[in-house]
Amino acid sequence: MLEYATYALVLLSLGMYVVLDGYDLGVGMLSLFAKGERRREYSELIATAWDANESWLVLAGVALWAGLPGVYATVLPGVYLPLIGLLLSVILRGMGLEFQSAAEGYRRGWALLFGGSSVAATLCQGLVLGGVLSGLRQQGGSFTGGAFDWLTPYSVLCALGVTVLYLLAGAAWLQDKTEGEARERAGLAGRPLLVATAVAALVLGFGLEVADPARFHFDEPVRAALYWSAVAGAVAAGAVTWHGFGRRPDWRPFAGVVAAQVCGLLALVAATAPVVVPPGLTLQQAASPHGSQTFLVVGVGLCMPVVFAYNAYAWWAFRGKFTQPPQAPLGPLRVREGEVVRARPERGGAVVLVRRAVLTVLGIGLAAVSQDVFGGVADWIDPVGVALLSAAALAAWIAGDRRDHRDGVFDLDPAGGEG
């Protein structure tokens, strides 16, 4: 029975991730439709919780790896490419959000990086979900398919459906956390997004019968009762969401969206269990040995109250409507006597976005290559090459740092001396 406890931990982690990170991905995508300082406000709105929200995805991965290694070994190679895209998008998204928050005033390049990466991360999640539900070729607990087996018509529909769902969650969150024009725009966008989400749910629900190679046993009374109860709960939650958009209290749409997401996940589990990876990998076949299950359930079970306490405290600390904190202006840059510091022309947003994305991808690639090289796997580059690349990156960093210091970027006390 321990495998069911592990399965519950995985479902809890994935459910918390969809609920929590779904709304901040939605806000990130909605920021692309805003302008100027409004985009900065959207990023500041979720800057307090986005990293904690994504920690649930890490917890789900650990639970799969330790508790359900059969799922991990089958799903990971089967959806490797969209998973890589998801990880890169999450990293770029965090860069855009944090650097935008640290910048003085609005920076269009960071805002576009944040919004674009939110779209990419959402699409990759939908492709992963649709690829798994479409069935992964497997034999003996190992993936035997090709690199693009995840790309199916159903996975594309899933990507679009997840995008619409996260946009709906983002609109509901904005109504709850903002006032004025932002709240009005969220209320107006909410109902059309709810209709689009309902259509997507119907298409994906009926399409699953065609896409999923596993047979659904709705002739079993318990399974049918659980499934249709979850569907009824989702419909009721949708009605609450519809009524709440544009009306007070502002928390009702988000509560309705969360309830609908939970009911949707329960309906999917009720339809597919005990199969965890279609067409035929069951929970019992994918589970790790009894000792590993016990260690995982006890270890994660002890950590879970701490994680919940942290999330609850963060929600309590940042409760209420969002207000932009006042920012004290920095002092003027100090210019040395006899020197003229010329302002460097600012590049266009697209150029900055591409440059920062390429630098980040190269850094991640260097880390991956280093791991392979020093692990004795790669043979096309040796440790000397890795060391030279690292030294070049460090030299570029130091050179830029010295240039900024020479231009007075770090001198925030113009009245002070040089020492």
Secondary structure, DSSP 4 states (H G I P E B T S, - for coil): -HHHHHHHHHHHHHHHHHHHHHHHHHHHHHGGGS-THHHHHHHHHHTTTHHHHHHHHHHHHHHHHHH-HHHHHHHHHHTHHHHHHHHHHHHHHHHHHHHHHHSSS--HHHHHHHHHHHHHHHHHHHHHHHHHHT---EETTEE-S-TTTT--HHHHHHHHHHHHHHHHHHHHHHHHH--THHHHHHHHHHHHHHHHHHHHHHHHHHHHHHH--SPP-TTSHHHHHHHHHHHHHHHHHHHHHHHHTTSSSTTHHHHHHHHHHHHHHHHHHHHHTTEEETTTEEHHHHPPPHHHHHHHHHHHHHHHHHHHHHHHHHHHHT-S---PPP-PPPPPPP--TT---PPPPPPPHHHHHHHHHHHHHHHHHHHHHHHHHHTT---SS-HHHHHHHHHHHHHHHHHHHHHHHHTTTT---TTS---
